[in-house]
Amino acid sequence: MSGGELAALIAAVAFVVLVVFAVILIHKVAKTVDQATKTVGEVNQTIEILTKDVNVLTSQVEGLLVKSNELLEDVNHKVEIIDPVFVALSDLGESISDLNESGRSAARKVSGFTKSAAGTGIAAKIGKTVYRLVRNK
């Protein structure tokens, strides 16, 4: 075998080895692409399911918000109706407080009057006793 033939044989073997590695690489790349395709499919299915679930939740939340707003409006309306009652109760409380103060003031005056009347009664008794003593002499 000559040098040229030997070089051609080495080149042919190297080419075959290169082709074998290329086939192995292409096979692995094909498996990876298949796996990626499956994963993307699963992700798409999951996204579809999540989208449906989110749509259902969104509609339920909207319904709850509508009901909450209606309830809040009802409560506000009832508070408007009841508010004058609380104002009247506040006024009544002030009136009762004023009445209590007037009662205390009147009680103090009566108490002072009875003390002075009691003092006057004692002075009258002393005066009667002195008069009797002077008269009996």
C-alpha positions, 0 to 999 in steps of 0.5 A, a space after each residue: 500500500 502506498 502512502 496515498 492509499 494509506 492516507 485515503 484509508 485513514 481519511 475514510 476511517 476518520 469520516 466513518 467515525 465522524 459520521 457515527 458520532 454525528 448519528 449519535 449526536 443527531 439521535 440525542 438531539 432528536 430525543 431532546 427535541 421530543 422531550 422538549 415537545 412533550 414538555 411544551 405540550 404538558 405546559 400548554 395543557 397546564 396553562 389551559 387548565 389554569 386559565 379555565 380555573 382562573 376564569 372561574 375564580 374571576 367570575 366568582 370573585 366578581 360575583 362576591 364583589 357585587 354582593 359585597 357592594 350590595 351589602 355595603 349599600 344596604 348597611 349604609 342605608 340602614 345606618 342613615 335610617 338609624 343615625 337620627 336615633 343615636 342623635 336623639 339618644 345623645 340629646 336625651 343623655 345630655 338632658 338627663 345629665 342636666 336633670 341630674 345636675 338640677 336635682 343635685 342642686 335642688 337637693 343641696 339647697 334643701 339640705 342647706 335649708 333644713 340645716 338652717 331650719 334645724 339651727 333655727 329650731 335649736 335657737 328657738 328652744 334655747 330662747 324659750 328655755 331662757 324666757 321661762 327661766 327669766 319669767 320664773 324668777 
